[in-house]
């Protein structure tokens, strides 16, 4: 008896073929990008471990629309490796990589004063004794290699572990300043800042910007993501102390479905009023190293974050206020900037049609673009954007000069947002009379960046990554590749061996 097969349409659109990795064995395998039920999925098959599927982007229509936001890549001055096996197995950067490094990351240690259930660095208190800790010479070599590849790199972030625990972290920041890095960040959980007066005093003198872990206000949020329910008081104390020192902060929230997605709007509203906070960066949780068990088909993505932000702020900020960052792949990073005037918050995308300038397919045939404006927008919509800097404030205020009209803010019977943030406003000075330092307090950045894990890894995105880990042998390895393909483990093991050999030499001498 013959089986009757009824011909019919598939329930999904096959959009493209790419390369990914198996979440189990990390082998490079084929993957399909599929559009289904208004969302984008990545499906792949490993001959040893079977089929895997993950949600890649939460809005299929938006995924298709943003394709033109893809700026031609910039070639670095130097490559560190050659092409032998193909992406993602030749990282260094290799000549096949399609973008230079907008932002360099140096992990100075593995030790931490928290044991977060969610930690892509797999750091913790257990590594205080046997985790690696970079030397001054190693950090200087890494910065020099960064400079050799980039010429004049603008953004460098020190991370860990918890980098504030490294005994030479202040010296590292000062070294980067002397080397001419224009924007140096400390990626920290804020605990030492909240408790250590001498450390805070030394940090303030470096003029570093602070990238502060800040996942939400509720005890449950901090317990589930960071393993410590009472963290919020420490975070708020750190922020107030940073404000007293006139230091500038970006709040960084890892967003996990079912845990803190309902706090997205509250975090932004808080940041808009706090004098130390100049931006918020939301990072959907990804499954690399240590993570909270979750269904890869239900993960948070950029559209999910931005839709909740719109709902929770009653439209103060909307999804369509955000524009993809073109230096990486458009699905990786969305940004907007808002002007704070009194209690009004006006995204600059409502004042100027930024999409007109950053659409790189459309604009190839338009010779009459304002070149200065395009360069300004490319500085702002870049992973090398200097959030909270006087330069950024000048860029934005000059770009929209004379175009502010009202705003959409909620009026307050108490202090306005601007008065809470800005000394000049508190003294009732007009914007034209502001000191440059205070002008920057009227500019606020909101950013959401979705990093890839072994489930969502897409070689196409990895090849245009512009956020690179700097490693002690001089290579620069794209963020998502470093955390998914095995490079992190290789570097950590190499550093531990070097440390063991040095200890043996010291003992013999």
ROROGU-932228 format. One record per residue: residue number from 1; x negated, y negated, z of N, C-alpha, C in turn. Coordinates in steps of 0.02 Angstrom, whole numbers. Each point is the difference from the previous one (the first is absolute). Layout:
residues N
NUM,X,Y,Z,X,Y,Z,X,Y,Z
...
This chain:
residues 509
1,-43,60,0,43,-60,0,-44,-62,0
2,13,-45,-47,-41,-60,-6,21,-53,51
3,-51,-35,26,14,-56,45,17,-61,-41
4,55,-33,16,21,-59,-36,-32,-62,32
5,-38,-37,-39,-32,-61,25,36,-60,-30
6,23,-44,43,35,-60,-23,-50,-58,-2
7,-6,-28,-60,-47,-56,-8,27,-63,34
8,-44,-34,37,21,-61,34,-59,-45,14
9,13,-61,21,-53,-48,15,-31,13,68
10,-64,-14,5,-33,2,66,27,-56,44
11,-8,9,64,26,-49,48,-51,-55,15
12,-54,-1,-37,-52,-49,12,-32,-21,-65
13,-32,-58,0,-36,-25,-58,-74,14,10
14,-30,35,-48,-73,10,1,-32,-65,-24
15,-33,-36,45,-26,-66,-17,-71,3,-26
16,-44,37,35,-69,5,-25,-36,58,34
17,-55,20,-31,-44,52,28,-62,-34,28
18,-21,20,59,-60,-28,30,-38,56,34
19,-50,-18,39,-37,48,40,11,-16,74
20,-1,52,41,7,-9,72,-45,53,33
21,13,13,64,-36,53,35,49,44,37
22,-20,61,13,41,46,40,-5,-21,73
23,56,-9,35,-3,-19,71,-33,53,44
24,-5,62,-25,-30,53,41,-75,7,-12
25,-20,6,-64,-71,15,-14,-38,-59,-29
26,35,-54,-17,-29,-62,-26,-29,7,-70
27,17,54,-36,-22,6,-69,38,-50,-43
28,-32,-24,-53,32,-46,-46,47,41,-45
29,63,-22,-4,51,36,-38,43,-50,-39
30,35,25,-50,47,-42,-37,60,-19,44
31,29,-58,-14,59,-22,37,46,-37,-48
32,65,5,12,49,-35,-40,33,-55,41
33,8,-58,-30,38,-55,30,71,6,-27
34,48,7,46,69,14,-18,46,-54,29
35,49,-22,-38,51,-47,22,65,38,13
36,24,-4,62,59,39,18,38,-36,56
37,65,-4,-7,43,-29,52,-23,-71,19
38,-24,-38,-50,-20,-69,13,-66,-7,35
39,-39,55,5,-64,-3,34,-53,33,-44
40,-64,-5,22,-56,28,-37,-33,54,42
41,-10,58,-30,-29,56,36,-63,25,-37
42,-45,31,39,-60,31,-28,6,75,12
43,-3,39,-54,5,73,6,-63,31,-30
44,-27,50,35,-61,33,-24,0,73,20
45,-43,38,-32,-2,71,12,-73,23,3
46,-16,35,54,-66,29,9,6,76,-8
47,-44,30,-39,5,72,-14,-10,42,64
48,-32,-30,50,-13,37,62,52,-14,54
49,31,-60,-2,43,-20,56,71,-20,-21
50,15,4,-64,68,-11,-21,17,-72,-16
51,65,-15,2,26,-66,-21,7,-47,60
52,-13,-64,-13,8,-53,49,36,-59,-31
53,39,-34,39,34,-59,-25,6,-52,56
54,-9,-63,-19,4,-54,50,32,-62,-31
55,33,-39,41,25,-65,-21,-59,-46,-10
56,-4,-33,-58,-56,-43,-16,19,-74,4
57,60,-18,-21,23,-70,-1,76,1,5
58,27,-40,45,70,5,18,49,-34,-46
59,-22,-28,-57,45,-36,-45,-24,10,-72
60,33,45,-36,-23,17,-68,6,-60,-47
61,53,-39,6,9,-58,-43,-57,-50,10
62,-17,-13,63,-54,-46,15,-67,28,-25
63,-10,65,7,-61,33,-22,-13,-13,-74
64,53,4,-39,-6,-11,-72,-13,-74,-15
65,34,-44,35,-4,-71,-14,-69,-30,15
66,-35,28,49,-62,-32,23,-61,22,-41
67,9,42,-49,-57,24,-40,-43,-56,-29
68,28,-57,-21,-42,-54,-29,-45,-36,50
69,10,12,66,-41,-34,50,-65,41,10
70,-39,4,-51,-59,43,-1,-56,-39,-33
71,-37,-35,41,-54,-44,-25,-58,41,-26
72,-30,-19,-57,-60,34,-22,-53,1,54
73,-32,57,9,-48,7,54,-65,-39,-13
74,-36,-12,54,-65,-34,-3,-56,51,12
75,-50,-1,-41,-55,48,7,-49,-25,53
76,-17,43,49,-50,-21,49,-68,-9,-32
77,-44,-34,35,-68,-12,-26,-41,64,-2
78,15,46,45,-37,64,3,47,57,15
79,-13,58,-29,33,62,19,-50,41,41
80,25,41,46,-44,38,43,-4,74,-18
81,47,24,-40,0,71,-18,15,7,-75
82,-10,60,-25,15,15,-71,61,45,-4
83,27,5,-60,58,43,-12,-25,71,-15
84,20,47,42,-18,70,-10,62,45,-2
85,42,-7,51,59,43,5,65,-36,-14
86,-2,-66,-4,61,-38,-12,34,-21,65
87,42,-50,-6,36,-27,58,45,54,30
88,0,7,67,-30,-44,51,-63,30,33
89,-41,34,-39,-56,38,29,-68,-32,-10
90,-3,-60,-29,-64,-32,-13,-5,-69,34
91,36,-11,54,7,-67,28,-67,-29,22
92,-5,-66,-13,-59,-32,23,-11,-74,-6
93,27,-40,-41,48,9,-54,-35,29,-62
94,38,37,-40,-26,27,-62,24,-42,-59
95,-30,6,-59,20,-41,-58,71,11,-23
96,32,54,20,70,11,-19,49,-40,43
97,-25,-27,55,45,-39,43,18,-65,-35
98,64,-20,6,27,-54,-40,2,-67,34
99,-26,-5,61,4,-64,36,-59,-8,48
100,-18,-62,12,-53,-13,48,29,2,71
101,-39,-16,50,22,3,70,22,-70,22
102,65,-9,9,26,-63,27,-14,-4,75
103,4,57,33,-8,2,73,-44,59,19
104,-51,-12,41,-43,53,24,16,16,72
105,-3,64,17,14,24,68,-62,36,27
106,-19,-16,61,-54,36,34,28,28,65
107,0,66,6,18,32,64,-63,7,42
108,-4,-38,54,-62,-3,38,-7,55,51
109,56,35,16,-3,53,50,61,45,-6
110,0,54,38,58,45,3,35,-3,67
111,-33,-26,50,30,-3,67,57,-50,2
112,50,14,41,56,-45,9,23,3,72
113,37,-51,22,29,0,67,74,19,-2
114,23,25,-57,67,29,-7,-7,68,-36
115,49,42,10,4,63,-37,67,1,-37
116,4,-41,-52,63,-10,-35,22,63,-36
117,64,19,6,26,56,-40,-6,-13,-75
118,-1,-65,-19,-8,-19,-70,-67,-35,-9
119,-48,34,-32,-67,-30,-8,-35,30,-60
120,-5,-39,-54,-31,26,-62,-75,9,9
121,-30,-32,52,-71,8,12,-15,59,46
122,53,31,28,-8,56,46,-46,-19,59
123,5,-62,22,-42,-25,54,33,16,67
124,-37,-15,55,29,11,65,-50,-2,56
125,26,5,61,-43,-3,60,-47,59,2
126,19,56,-31,-42,60,2,-65,-10,-39
127,-4,-53,-40,-60,-12,-41,-47,-52,32
128,13,-18,62,-43,-49,34,-72,26,7
129,-8,66,7,-66,28,12,-32,27,-64
130,40,35,-42,-31,33,-57,22,-27,-68
131,38,-55,-1,17,-32,-63,-57,-43,-25
132,1,-16,-65,-55,-41,-26,9,-73,19
133,-56,-36,-1,-1,-72,15,-55,-30,-45
134,20,-44,-45,-49,-27,-48,-51,-44,34
135,-60,0,-30,-53,-44,24,2,-66,-37
136,-35,-49,26,-5,-65,-32,-30,7,-70
137,-51,42,-6,-33,9,-64,48,30,-52
138,40,48,22,48,30,-46,51,-51,-24
139,26,-40,46,50,-49,-19,-30,-52,-47
140,-61,-22,14,-31,-49,-44,-10,29,-71
141,-21,62,-4,-9,32,-65,67,4,-38
142,54,18,35,65,5,-31,25,-67,-26
143,-11,-53,40,20,-66,-22,-41,-22,-61
144,-65,15,2,-43,-19,-57,21,36,-64
145,20,63,6,24,37,-59,66,-29,-25
146,42,-21,46,64,-33,-18,-14,-64,-39
147,-48,-38,24,-18,-62,-34,-31,14,-68
148,-41,52,-5,-31,17,-64,53,19,-52
149,52,34,22,52,22,-46,49,-56,-18
150,11,-46,47,52,-51,-9,-28,-69,-16
151,-62,-13,15,-28,-67,-10,16,-45,59
152,62,-21,5,23,-41,56,64,29,30
153,-5,55,35,61,29,29,31,-47,51
154,66,-1,1,34,-49,41,30,28,64
155,19,65,1,36,27,58,-33,64,23
156,-15,2,65,-29,60,32,36,12,65
157,20,62,10,36,18,62,-40,52,39
158,-10,-14,64,-31,49,45,55,39,35
159,-6,67,-5,51,43,27,-33,57,38
160,39,50,20,-26,56,37,43,62,-10
161,5,38,51,-3,-9,72,29,-67,21
162,-21,-20,59,16,-67,24,-65,-40,-2
163,-8,-44,-50,-64,-33,-11,-22,-46,57
164,48,-25,38,-20,-43,56,-39,36,53
165,1,68,-1,-39,39,48,-73,7,-20
166,-16,-14,-62,-70,6,-21,-41,-55,34
167,-56,18,32,-39,-50,37,-29,-56,-43
168,-3,10,-66,-29,-51,-44,52,-32,-48
169,64,8,15,50,-24,-48,-5,-75,-12
170,-15,-39,52,-7,-72,-9,-60,-15,-46
171,-54,37,9,-59,-9,-43,17,18,-72
172,42,51,-10,19,19,-68,39,-56,-34
173,47,-30,37,40,-54,-28,-45,-60,-16
174,-46,-16,46,-46,-55,-13,-44,14,-60
175,-21,63,-8,-40,20,-58,39,-12,-65
176,63,21,-1,41,-10,-60,8,-75,-15
177,8,-39,52,5,-73,-10,-64,-27,-32
178,-57,21,26,-64,-24,-26,-11,23,-73
179,26,58,-16,-8,26,-68,46,-35,-50
180,42,-45,25,42,-39,-45,69,28,-14
181,21,51,38,68,26,-7,48,-54,26
182,46,-21,-42,41,-58,18,55,16,50
183,23,62,1,58,17,41,-13,67,33
184,-14,-1,65,-18,60,37,56,16,50
185,22,62,-1,56,21,43,-22,54,48
186,31,-1,59,-8,53,49,66,36,5
187,1,65,-16,59,42,2,3,32,69
188,48,-21,43,-3,19,70,69,13,29
189,2,40,53,62,10,37,11,-54,53
190,-49,-43,10,8,-58,44,-12,12,74
191,-13,61,21,-5,14,71,-59,-37,31
192,-58,2,-32,-58,-34,28,10,-76,-1
193,32,-25,-53,14,-72,-4,43,-22,59
194,49,42,19,45,-17,55,-34,0,67
195,-54,39,7,-29,12,67,-69,-28,11
196,-38,-14,-53,-71,-16,8,-13,-73,-20
197,-9,-43,50,-11,-71,-13,-63,-13,-39
198,-54,33,18,-64,-12,-33,2,22,-73
199,34,56,-13,5,23,-69,42,-49,-41
200,55,-23,28,43,-47,-36,-38,-64,-15
201,-39,-24,48,-38,-62,-10,-50,9,-57
202,-35,57,-1,-49,13,-53,35,8,-68
203,56,35,-1,36,10,-62,25,-66,-29
204,24,-44,43,26,-65,-23,-55,-40,-35
205,-61,6,25,-55,-38,-30,-17,24,-71
206,17,62,-16,-15,26,-67,48,-25,-53
207,58,-26,22,53,-23,-46,30,57,-40
208,-8,61,23,30,57,-35,76,-4,5
209,34,28,-50,72,7,2,17,69,28
210,56,5,34,17,61,36,58,35,-35
211,-11,64,-15,50,43,-32,26,44,56
212,57,-20,31,23,28,63,54,53,-9
213,-15,60,22,49,55,0,61,-22,41
214,60,1,-32,60,-25,33,60,34,-32
215,21,57,29,51,41,-31,71,-16,21
216,9,-38,53,67,-16,23,0,-15,74
217,60,-17,25,7,-23,69,25,54,47
218,31,51,-26,33,49,44,-49,51,27
219,13,22,61,-42,51,32,-2,64,-42
220,57,19,-28,4,61,-39,-45,-5,-62
221,1,-57,-33,-43,-10,-59,-73,11,18
222,-22,-32,52,-71,4,19,-19,68,27
223,47,33,33,-13,67,25,-9,50,-57
224,45,-3,-49,-1,49,-54,-57,-12,-50
225,-16,-64,-14,-51,-15,-50,-70,-6,31
226,-3,-29,61,-66,-12,31,-13,41,63
227,50,38,23,-11,43,58,-1,-37,66
228,23,-63,0,-2,-41,61,60,-47,0
229,47,11,45,64,-36,-2,-6,-74,19
230,-49,-18,42,-3,-68,27,-49,-45,-38
231,-12,14,-63,-49,-39,-39,23,-71,-15
232,64,-13,-3,23,-65,-24,-25,-57,44
233,-2,10,66,-25,-54,44,-73,-16,-15
234,-39,52,-15,-71,-10,-18,-5,-39,-65
235,41,18,-50,-2,-34,-65,19,-74,8
236,52,-14,38,23,-69,8,-52,-41,38
237,-33,31,48,-53,-36,37,-59,-15,-47
238,-18,49,-41,-55,-10,-48,16,-57,-47
239,62,-2,-25,20,-53,-47,-3,-69,33
240,24,-5,61,-1,-65,35,-72,-22,12
241,-44,47,16,-70,-18,11,-34,-20,-65
242,18,32,-55,-27,-19,-64,25,-69,-21
243,62,-16,16,27,-66,-16,-37,-54,40
244,-16,14,62,-37,-48,41,-69,-15,-30
245,-29,48,-34,-65,-8,-32,6,-24,-73
246,61,-15,-22,12,-23,-68,-24,50,-52
247,11,65,16,-18,53,-46,61,20,-41
248,-12,28,-59,55,14,-46,9,76,-9
249,63,20,0,17,70,6,49,21,-56
250,-10,61,-26,50,34,-40,24,60,40
251,66,5,11,28,58,33,5,57,-50
252,-19,60,21,0,59,-44,44,53,31
253,55,17,-34,48,48,26,2,62,-43
254,-14,57,29,14,64,-34,74,14,9
255,35,13,-55,73,9,2,17,73,-14
256,34,31,48,19,70,-7,76,6,4
257,28,36,-48,73,8,-1,25,33,64
258,53,-27,27,30,27,60,-34,-22,65
259,-53,-40,-6,-36,-23,60,4,-75,7
260,-26,-38,-49,-3,-72,9,23,-40,-61
261,33,33,-48,23,-37,-59,51,-54,19
262,35,7,56,49,-50,22,-33,-61,31
263,-66,1,10,-36,-56,31,-35,-45,-51
264,6,15,-65,-36,-37,-51,17,-74,2
265,64,-17,0,20,-70,1,-22,-35,63
266,5,33,56,-19,-30,64,-75,-17,2
267,-41,43,-29,-72,-13,-2,-15,-63,-40
268,34,-8,-58,-12,-59,-41,26,-63,35
269,60,4,29,27,-59,35,-47,-21,57
270,-27,49,35,-48,-16,54,-62,-33,-28
271,-28,28,-54,-60,-27,-29,9,-71,-25
272,59,-15,-28,13,-67,-27,-3,-54,54
273,10,19,62,1,-49,54,-63,-1,43
274,-42,52,-6,-58,3,44,-59,-39,-30
275,-31,-44,39,-53,-43,-28,-62,37,-24
276,-11,61,22,-60,36,-22,12,41,-63
277,62,11,-19,16,47,-53,10,-36,-66
278,-37,22,-51,3,-31,-66,25,48,-53
279,17,61,21,26,47,-48,17,66,32
280,38,41,-36,18,68,22,-12,47,-58
281,-30,57,15,-13,52,-50,35,64,23
282,49,22,-40,34,63,15,-30,56,-42
283,-15,55,34,-30,58,-34,43,61,13
284,39,23,-50,37,62,10,-47,56,21
285,21,39,50,-43,53,26,-16,51,-55
286,-63,21,0,-21,50,-50,-34,58,36
287,2,58,-31,-19,63,33,-73,17,-14
288,-45,-37,31,-71,14,-7,-30,6,69
289,-45,49,8,-32,13,65,53,15,53
290,5,-41,51,49,13,54,64,-39,-14
291,56,36,-2,62,-34,-16,59,35,34
292,56,-36,-1,61,27,30,35,45,-50
293,19,61,19,33,45,-49,63,-33,-28
294,7,3,-66,57,-31,-33,10,31,-69
295,60,-6,-27,16,26,-66,-27,-47,-53
296,-44,24,-45,-27,-44,-53,53,-27,-48
297,59,30,0,54,-24,-43,39,-56,33
298,-16,-14,64,37,-51,37,-45,-57,24
299,-60,-5,-27,-47,-50,25,23,-71,-17
300,-26,-48,38,12,-71,-15,-44,-20,-59
301,27,-43,-43,-39,-29,-55,11,-75,0
302,-36,-35,-43,4,-73,-2,71,-26,-8
303,41,24,-48,68,-26,-5,41,11,64
304,-12,56,35,36,13,62,-17,-53,53
305,-64,-17,5,-21,-52,48,32,-67,-17
306,-3,-19,-64,24,-67,-19,76,-5,3
307,35,53,-14,73,-2,6,21,-7,73
308,-36,31,45,15,-7,71,-18,-69,25
309,-54,-27,-26,-19,-69,18,55,-49,-21
310,27,9,-59,54,-44,-24,61,7,45
311,19,61,16,59,11,42,-9,-28,70
312,-58,13,29,-12,-18,70,-14,-73,12
313,-17,-38,-54,-9,-73,7,58,-38,-31
314,54,36,-17,59,-32,-31,-19,-40,-62
315,-45,26,-40,-18,-32,-62,-50,-56,6
316,-27,-11,60,-53,-50,8,-57,17,-48
317,-15,65,-6,-47,25,-50,35,56,-37
318,-6,-1,-67,35,49,-41,-50,42,-39
319,22,58,-22,-43,44,-39,-26,-37,-62
320,42,-39,-33,-22,-34,-61,-44,-61,13
321,-15,-14,64,-51,-51,16,-70,28,-8
322,-6,65,-5,-65,33,0,-22,18,-71
323,-65,-8,-12,-29,13,-66,-57,50,8
324,-5,51,-44,-55,48,4,-68,-34,-7
325,-49,27,36,-68,-24,-6,-31,32,-62
326,-21,-41,-50,-21,28,-64,-71,28,-3
327,-42,-14,50,-69,25,-5,-3,75,11
328,47,28,39,7,73,5,59,21,-42
329,21,62,3,60,20,-36,61,-33,33
330,50,-21,-39,55,-39,27,40,35,55
331,-1,66,2,38,36,51,-34,0,69
332,-61,-24,4,-40,6,61,13,-55,52
333,16,-60,-23,-4,-57,46,46,-56,-24
334,45,-23,42,45,-57,-15,-13,-55,51
335,1,-63,-23,-17,-57,43,47,-59,-15
336,13,-39,52,26,-67,-11,-30,-46,53
337,4,-65,-15,-20,-52,47,59,-45,12
338,7,-24,61,55,-44,17,-27,-65,29
339,33,-55,-17,-14,-65,31,45,-9,60
340,-29,-18,56,39,-14,61,3,-76,8
341,61,-27,-3,10,-73,6,56,-11,50
342,-18,-26,58,50,-4,53,19,70,21
343,65,17,-8,21,68,14,18,38,-64
344,-15,-31,-57,15,32,-64,-58,44,-23
345,17,56,-30,-50,46,-27,16,9,-74
346,-44,-24,-44,14,1,-71,-54,40,-37
347,16,61,-22,-49,37,-41,-18,-39,-62
348,-63,-3,-17,-21,-42,-56,24,29,-66
349,20,64,0,28,30,-61,68,-30,-17
350,32,-36,47,63,-34,-15,-12,-71,-27
351,-62,-22,5,-17,-67,-24,-33,3,-68
352,-39,53,-11,-38,7,-62,10,71,-26
353,13,6,-66,10,66,-30,-68,34,-9
354,-23,30,54,-66,31,0,-3,60,-47
355,56,35,-7,1,58,-43,-17,-17,-73
356,16,-61,-20,-16,-23,-68,-75,1,-12
357,-38,-17,51,-73,-5,-8,-35,67,10
358,28,43,42,-35,62,17,25,60,-40
359,39,-12,-51,21,53,-46,-53,5,-55
360,-44,49,6,-60,1,-43,14,29,-70
361,54,35,-8,18,23,-67,31,-58,-39
362,46,-34,30,33,-56,-33,-49,-57,-14
363,-43,-14,46,-42,-60,-5,-60,8,-46
364,-10,59,-28,-56,5,-48,12,-43,-62
365,63,-17,-14,16,-39,-60,18,-72,15
366,-13,-21,62,18,-69,18,-64,-39,14
367,-23,-41,-46,-64,-35,9,5,-62,43
368,61,-23,15,7,-65,32,10,4,76
369,-18,57,29,6,5,73,-44,-52,35
370,23,-23,56,-40,-44,41,-56,42,32
371,-61,-6,-26,-55,43,23,-15,-9,74
372,2,-62,24,-14,-12,71,53,34,44
373,63,-5,-21,53,31,39,-7,76,-1
374,-16,28,-58,-8,72,-5,-57,24,46
375,-56,-36,0,-56,19,43,19,-4,74
376,39,-51,18,23,-7,69,44,59,19
377,47,17,-43,45,56,14,-38,66,4
378,-50,8,-42,-40,62,2,-41,4,64
379,-19,-57,27,-35,1,66,48,21,55
380,62,-25,-4,49,14,53,27,71,-6
381,15,22,-62,26,68,-11,-57,47,-14
382,-41,9,51,-59,42,-6,-15,31,68
383,-32,58,-1,-21,30,64,-55,-40,33
384,-30,-48,-37,-51,-43,30,28,-66,23
385,66,-6,3,31,-62,24,-21,-13,72
386,-17,-62,15,-25,-18,67,57,-29,41
387,38,44,31,60,-19,37,-18,-44,59
388,34,-57,6,-11,-45,56,-59,-47,-9
389,-34,3,-56,-58,-44,-10,22,-68,-25
390,-43,-51,11,14,-67,-25,4,0,-76
391,-40,42,-33,0,4,-73,69,22,-26
392,28,52,33,66,24,-21,53,-53,11
393,-4,-35,56,48,-54,13,-3,-54,-53
394,-61,-19,-19,-8,-51,-52,28,24,-67
395,-14,63,-16,24,28,-63,76,-5,-4
396,34,22,53,73,3,-2,31,-69,2
397,-24,-44,43,31,-66,5,-11,-40,-64
398,-58,8,-30,-13,-35,-63,44,27,-56
399,9,66,0,38,33,-53,74,-21,1
400,28,-9,59,72,-14,4,14,-71,23
401,-50,-43,-4,8,-69,23,60,-33,-34
402,44,-28,41,58,-35,-26,57,44,-19
403,-6,67,8,53,44,-23,41,30,57
404,-18,-13,62,39,25,56,67,-36,2
405,53,38,8,66,-30,3,43,36,52
406,1,-27,59,41,29,52,-31,62,29
407,28,57,-13,-24,63,28,59,42,21
408,-14,54,33,53,46,18,-4,20,73
409,-34,-40,40,-14,20,69,60,-5,45
410,-4,35,56,51,-4,52,-20,-57,46
411,44,-47,10,-16,-57,43,1,20,73
412,-42,-30,38,-7,16,71,12,-62,42
413,32,9,56,11,-58,44,-63,-12,42
414,-46,47,-2,-63,-9,36,-53,-20,-51
415,-62,19,12,-53,-16,-47,11,35,-67
416,-17,-33,-54,1,33,-65,-60,47,-6
417,3,43,-50,-58,44,-11,-64,-40,-10
418,5,-53,-40,-60,-39,-15,-29,-31,63
419,44,-25,45,-25,-31,62,-33,51,45
420,25,62,0,-29,52,41,-70,20,-25
421,-9,-5,-66,-62,22,-30,-52,-54,-7
422,21,-63,-7,-42,-52,-27,-6,-61,47
423,-61,-17,18,-12,-57,44,23,-65,-33
424,-13,-7,-64,19,-62,-35,76,-9,0
425,36,55,-12,73,-4,1,27,-16,70
426,-33,29,49,21,-13,69,-9,-74,17
427,-47,-32,-35,-12,-72,9,40,-41,-51
428,45,33,-37,45,-32,-48,-36,-34,-58
429,-56,30,-21,-34,-26,-59,27,33,-63
430,6,-38,-54,22,28,-63,-54,46,-29
431,20,42,-49,-48,46,-30,-59,-36,-31
432,13,-59,-29,-54,-38,-33,-51,-25,51
433,18,-4,63,-45,-24,52,-31,58,41
434,13,62,-20,-27,57,37,-75,7,-10
435,-33,22,53,-70,21,-7,-2,64,-41
436,-54,13,-37,-4,60,-41,14,64,39
437,-25,2,62,9,60,40,74,13,15
438,39,-54,11,71,7,14,41,13,-62
439,-24,-22,-57,37,11,-62,9,75,-12
440,-51,39,17,4,72,-9,54,33,43
441,22,-34,53,51,29,43,69,-2,-32
442,5,-34,-57,64,-3,-36,4,53,-55
443,-52,39,-7,-1,53,-51,2,68,34
444,46,42,-20,7,66,32,4,53,-54
445,-40,53,6,-2,54,-48,37,61,27
446,40,32,-42,29,65,16,-20,48,-56
447,-27,56,21,-31,47,-47,22,71,19
448,11,42,-49,10,71,15,-42,41,-49
449,-41,44,28,-47,41,-40,13,73,15
450,8,39,-53,15,71,7,-61,41,-21
451,-34,28,50,-58,42,-15,23,71,-18
452,-40,33,-41,17,68,-21,-32,52,46
453,36,56,7,-26,56,39,-4,61,-46
454,-18,59,26,-6,58,-45,66,19,-35
455,56,-20,27,64,14,-32,14,-49,-57
456,-19,-63,9,19,-53,-48,-59,-23,-43
457,-57,32,7,-60,-22,-36,10,1,-75
458,-15,-56,-32,7,-8,-73,-66,-28,-26
459,-34,38,-41,-66,-21,-25,4,-67,-36
460,54,-14,-35,7,-63,-35,-7,-59,48
461,32,5,58,-5,-53,50,-69,-3,31
462,-29,59,13,-66,3,30,-53,-33,-44
463,7,7,-65,-50,-26,-47,0,-77,-2
464,53,-32,25,2,-73,0,1,-28,71
465,-16,41,49,-1,-23,69,-53,-55,8
466,17,-52,38,-48,-54,12,-17,-8,74
467,22,47,41,-17,1,72,-47,59,10
468,-62,-15,17,-52,53,0,-33,8,68
469,-8,62,21,-42,15,58,-73,-5,-21
470,-40,-38,38,-72,-2,-10,-30,55,45
471,-42,41,-28,-29,55,39,-76,-7,3
472,-32,32,49,-71,-14,14,-48,16,-56
473,18,42,-48,-46,14,-55,6,-50,-57
474,42,-52,9,6,-53,-49,58,6,-47
475,37,55,2,58,8,-43,59,-41,26
476,48,-13,-46,63,-31,18,55,47,-25
477,42,24,45,49,51,-16,70,-26,11
478,44,4,-51,68,-26,6,36,27,62
479,39,-42,31,32,15,64,37,67,0
480,46,7,-47,42,60,0,-40,63,-17
481,-49,-7,-43,-43,56,-18,-42,22,61
482,-27,-49,35,-41,13,59,38,40,52
483,64,-15,8,40,30,53,36,64,-20
484,-3,20,-64,39,58,-21,-40,56,-33
485,-54,-17,-34,-34,49,-42,-56,37,37
486,-22,-27,58,-52,33,39,-61,-43,13
487,-3,-61,-28,-57,-43,10,-9,-20,74
488,56,-14,34,-5,-19,71,-36,54,40
489,20,62,-10,-31,55,37,-74,7,-17
490,-16,-9,-64,-70,6,-22,-44,-54,32
491,25,-62,0,-39,-56,28,-9,9,75
492,54,19,35,-4,9,73,-50,55,17
493,2,55,-37,-46,55,14,-72,-21,-13
494,-11,-38,-53,-68,-24,-15,-26,-46,54
495,43,-44,25,-21,-47,53,-15,37,65
496,39,51,15,-13,38,61,-66,38,-5
497,-16,26,-60,-64,35,-9,-58,-49,7
498,8,-59,-29,-52,-52,6,-12,-17,73
499,55,-6,38,-5,-17,71,-35,55,39
500,16,63,-17,-31,57,34,-75,2,-15
501,-19,-12,-63,-71,0,-18,-37,-56,36
502,32,-58,6,-32,-57,33,-10,17,74
503,48,32,31,-6,18,71,-56,50,11
504,-7,47,-48,-54,50,5,-68,-34,-6
505,-6,-48,-47,-64,-36,-9,-17,-40,63
506,52,-32,29,-12,-39,60,-23,44,58
507,30,59,6,-18,45,54,-73,24,-8
508,-20,14,-62,-69,23,-13,-51,-53,14
509,18,-62,-15,-47,-55,9,-4,-21,74
